[in-house]
Structure formats: C-alpha cells, structure tokens
Amino acid sequence: MKAAFIERFGGPEVLQYGDLPDPLAGPGEVVIDVAATSVNAADWKVRLGEYKHTKFPLVPGRDFSGTVSAVGEGVKDIALGDTVFGVCEAGQEGTYAEKVAVKAGIVAKKPSGLSHVNAAALALTGLTAMSAIEDTLKLQRGETILIQGGAGGVAGFAIQLAKHIGARVITTASAANHAYVKGLGADEIVDYNAQDFTQAVANCDAVFDTVGGDVAQRSFAVLKPGGRAAFIASGAQAPKPQRADVTALRPPVGRARRHLERIVELYQAGVVRPPEIKLYRLSEAADAHRLSESRHFRGKLVFQVR
Ligand SMILES: NC(=O)c1ccc[n+]([C@@H]2O[C@H](COP(=O)([O-])OP(=O)(O)OC[C@H]3O[C@@H](n4cnc5c(N)ncnc54)[C@H](OP(=O)(O)O)[C@@H]3O)[C@@H](O)[C@H]2O)c1
C-alpha cells in the first residue's frame, strides 16, 4: 500500500511517501481501505517525537473513513464492504495510508449522506468536542461559555454543540476568521490579536480551551466563582488554577462506537455541519503538516486517499 510515514523524528521534511506492507486483520480487527483521513495537531507532535513511539517506519494519523476490505476472526457486527469511519485507539497511529487495521469495536457505520472527507474531518474533532462540552463541562442551557480558538476543528464542532444545548457562546479568533466562527453560531467574537480576552470577557460559567500554553492558564480569569474549565491542548493534565473557586478539567476522549454514532446523529439532524476543509494528497503530507503546525488556518486539513 502507499502511505506517508517517517523513519526518524523531526520537522515536516522527514515525512516520506512510498510503499509499505499491507496490514492484516488480526482477531477482532478489520482492515479499512482508507478513502480519507485528516490531520490532527497530535500528528505533528507524534512526528516530532513527543509521544514516545519507538518503532519505524511510523505512519501517523488517527481519523479514518473508508470501506472494510478484510474482517478478522470473531468480528460479527462489521462486514466486508461496509463503509465506516472512526478514530484509532489511543496510542495507535497509522491512517496516513491506503489501508489501516483497527479494532472492529471502535468503528461506526458511515451513512451515505456523509462523505468520507467530512467523516474524516468530524471524527476526532467530534469525539473531543462532545467529551468536553457534554460529558466533562456538562454545559447547560442559558450558561455562558468561552471557547478558545473558535476557527479550529475541535472548537468549531464545540461552538455548534454549545449553541444546540442553548448556551451563549463567546469565542476567540483572528479577524480573518470572524465571519467563519459567526457562521458556526458564535454570539460574540474576540479578536485575540487586538484585545486581551481577559479584559473583554468575564463571568463565564465555563471555558473550553483548545489553544493551550499561556491562553489556557489565563482562561481561569474569565470564570465566575464556581465556574469550570476544560483543556485539551495542555497535555494529559489540566493546568492548575491560581484561584480556589473554579475547577480545571481534562476531558477523557474515548473512542466508543456510540460516540461516533452520536456524531452521525448530530450531523443528520443538522446540528453540526462539517468544518471548512482544505484537501491534500498523501504525497503532500509535509505541506499539510507545515500548515497545521502554523496553527493558523480554518477548520480541518483532510487527505483524500482514494
Ligand atoms: N484527545 C485529545 O485530547 C485531543 C483531540 C483533538 C485535539 N486535541 C488538541 O486540541 C488542540 C486543538 O486542535 P484543533 O485540531 O481543533 O485545532 P488546531 O489545529 O490546534 O488550531 C487551529 C486554530 O487555532 C486558532 N488559534 C491559534 N492560536 C490562537 C489563539 N492564541 N487564540 C485563539 N485561537 C487561536 C487558529 O485560528 P486563528 O487563525 O484565528 O488564530 C486556528 O483556527 C490541539 O492542541 C490538539 O492537539 C486534543
């Protein structure tokens, strides 16, 4: 199969495009002929060596959408020819390829009305946004939430979900992305380049931070007493608040099929529409990583594999 892979850690230039052996479906697994996969920030962190992988060649990538081309022993609920989508299990990479083997239990059927490209764009972003907004922050109708980094993939899903719940949504974005985040439903937009968000925003019930670093730490300032904040760009632990009257949370992002099915439901109900997408070929993986690593673009970068 063709794949984009690395044989050592480093910058985007270490990404190669070439032939690797086809994966086999082990017990409980299916092989998926990948039609589309998307770039997540984790992919370039993997490429840089931040995730302690030790085996090369290493194929990055976590989201997949495609067609089942082999079924391992014991798999009963997924069949040859099913169109499916999903996210590799935590710790597994490998979707920047024409084929990937994954546990059958973590794939969901993809309806025909959802394209492979959109499914690959919505998978990990959707799992992450739902985990943060619904399961972790438990956002309620009438609450106010600040979503940091509104033009990104996860935040774009989160804005739409928070509006669906009935919350008031404030988000941060650079001026070029204001029309985009308004279109997703944001009620108020802070141009973080022109204004300090801690001066512009106050009294929030919740914060969802997708930016990390200093932005994450400073986000506690906008919470009302008793407020809660969820962080996905600060590593495995939420940053520690410097005030005692708020809660810092780190969403666990599971891969269960029922969560993928909920993405489909939200999409089919018109609650969530796919993000803006920039398409690449797998042979252009280095270019896609350069843009993702710049952290200034809209929506998702997706590889159309076949
Ligand atoms: N399982 C997990 O825990 C999990 C899953 C998915 C993602 N993540 C993490 O979540 C983070 C977000 O990922 P993502 O793919 O949604 O987006 P991303 O690629 O990290 O972010 C892109 C967006 O961030 C915005 N941005 C950059 N700096 C900003 C700032 N200072 N203030 C406000 N917005 C800013 C950019 O918009 P502008 O051009 O307008 O600045 C751009 O649209 C990443 O760190 C990723 O690793 C974690």
The ligand as an SDF file (V2000), in Angstrom:
LIG
                    3D

 48 52  0  0  0  0  0  0  0  0999 V2000
   -7.8910   13.7720   22.5090 N   0  0  0  0  0  0  0  0  0  0  0  0
   -7.4480   14.9920   22.7260 C   0  0  0  0  0  0  0  0  0  0  0  0
   -7.0950   15.3200   23.8110 O   0  0  0  0  0  0  0  0  0  0  0  0
   -7.3830   15.9690   21.5780 C   0  0  0  0  0  0  0  0  0  0  0  0
   -8.1100   15.7200   20.4350 C   0  0  0  0  0  0  0  0  0  0  0  0
   -8.0790   16.6500   19.4090 C   0  0  0  0  0  0  0  0  0  0  0  0
   -7.2930   17.7920   19.5480 C   0  0  0  0  0  0  0  0  0  0  0  0
   -6.5590   17.9710   20.6830 N   0  0  0  0  0  0  0  0  0  0  0  0
   -5.7110   19.1630   20.8160 C   0  0  0  0  0  0  0  0  0  0  0  0
   -6.5670   20.2800   20.7560 O   0  0  0  0  0  0  0  0  0  0  0  0
   -5.8980   21.3780   20.1450 C   0  0  0  0  0  0  0  0  0  0  0  0
   -6.8090   21.9600   19.0720 C   0  0  0  0  0  0  0  0  0  0  0  0
   -6.8190   21.1360   17.9430 O   0  0  0  0  0  0  0  0  0  0  0  0
   -7.6080   21.5390   16.6230 P   0  0  0  0  0  0  0  0  0  0  0  0
   -7.2640   20.4990   15.6180 O   0  0  0  0  0  0  0  0  0  0  0  0
   -9.0090   21.7970   16.9210 O   0  0  0  0  0  0  0  0  0  0  0  0
   -7.0470   22.9510   16.1980 O   0  0  0  0  0  0  0  0  0  0  0  0
   -5.5430   23.4700   15.9080 P   0  0  0  0  0  0  0  0  0  0  0  0
   -5.0840   22.9580   14.6570 O   0  0  0  0  0  0  0  0  0  0  0  0
   -4.6510   23.2010   17.0310 O   0  0  0  0  0  0  0  0  0  0  0  0
   -5.8150   25.0300   15.9380 O   0  0  0  0  0  0  0  0  0  0  0  0
   -6.0840   25.7740   14.8190 C   0  0  0  0  0  0  0  0  0  0  0  0
   -6.8520   27.0210   15.2160 C   0  0  0  0  0  0  0  0  0  0  0  0
   -6.3290   27.6390   16.4070 O   0  0  0  0  0  0  0  0  0  0  0  0
   -6.5900   29.0360   16.3090 C   0  0  0  0  0  0  0  0  0  0  0  0
   -5.6590   29.7500   17.1830 N   0  0  0  0  0  0  0  0  0  0  0  0
   -4.3060   29.6400   17.1930 C   0  0  0  0  0  0  0  0  0  0  0  0
   -3.8000   30.4360   18.1930 N   0  0  0  0  0  0  0  0  0  0  0  0
   -4.8670   31.0190   18.8020 C   0  0  0  0  0  0  0  0  0  0  0  0
   -5.0170   31.9130   19.9040 C   0  0  0  0  0  0  0  0  0  0  0  0
   -3.9500   32.3930   20.5670 N   0  0  0  0  0  0  0  0  0  0  0  0
   -6.2660   32.2830   20.2670 N   0  0  0  0  0  0  0  0  0  0  0  0
   -7.3520   31.8260   19.6170 C   0  0  0  0  0  0  0  0  0  0  0  0
   -7.2830   30.9820   18.5610 N   0  0  0  0  0  0  0  0  0  0  0  0
   -6.0460   30.5730   18.1670 C   0  0  0  0  0  0  0  0  0  0  0  0
   -6.3970   29.3350   14.8370 C   0  0  0  0  0  0  0  0  0  0  0  0
   -7.2630   30.3590   14.4500 O   0  0  0  0  0  0  0  0  0  0  0  0
   -6.7130   31.8130   14.0650 P   0  0  0  0  0  0  0  0  0  0  0  0
   -6.0200   31.6410   12.7430 O   0  0  0  0  0  0  0  0  0  0  0  0
   -7.9390   32.6360   14.0400 O   0  0  0  0  0  0  0  0  0  0  0  0
   -5.7110   32.1850   15.1300 O   0  0  0  0  0  0  0  0  0  0  0  0
   -6.7710   28.0200   14.1250 C   0  0  0  0  0  0  0  0  0  0  0  0
   -8.0260   28.0770   13.5260 O   0  0  0  0  0  0  0  0  0  0  0  0
   -4.5510   20.8430   19.6670 C   0  0  0  0  0  0  0  0  0  0  0  0
   -3.5510   21.1880   20.6040 O   0  0  0  0  0  0  0  0  0  0  0  0
   -4.7510   19.3460   19.6740 C   0  0  0  0  0  0  0  0  0  0  0  0
   -3.5610   18.6100   19.8790 O   0  0  0  0  0  0  0  0  0  0  0  0
   -6.5990   17.1060   21.7020 C   0  0  0  0  0  0  0  0  0  0  0  0
  1  2  1  0
  2  3  2  0
  2  4  1  0
  4  5  1  0
  4 48  2  0
  5  6  2  0
  6  7  1  0
  7  8  2  0
  8  9  1  0
  8 48  1  0
  9 10  1  0
  9 46  1  0
 10 11  1  0
 11 12  1  0
 11 44  1  0
 12 13  1  0
 13 14  1  0
 14 15  2  0
 14 16  1  0
 14 17  1  0
 17 18  1  0
 18 19  2  0
 18 20  1  0
 18 21  1  0
 21 22  1  0
 22 23  1  0
 23 24  1  0
 23 42  1  0
 24 25  1  0
 25 26  1  0
 25 36  1  0
 26 27  1  0
 26 35  1  0
 27 28  2  0
 28 29  1  0
 29 30  1  0
 29 35  2  0
 30 31  1  0
 30 32  2  0
 32 33  1  0
 33 34  2  0
 34 35  1  0
 36 37  1  0
 36 42  1  0
 37 38  1  0
 38 39  2  0
 38 40  1  0
 38 41  1  0
 42 43  1  0
 44 45  1  0
 44 46  1  0
 46 47  1  0
M  CHG  2   8   1  16  -1
M  END
$$$$
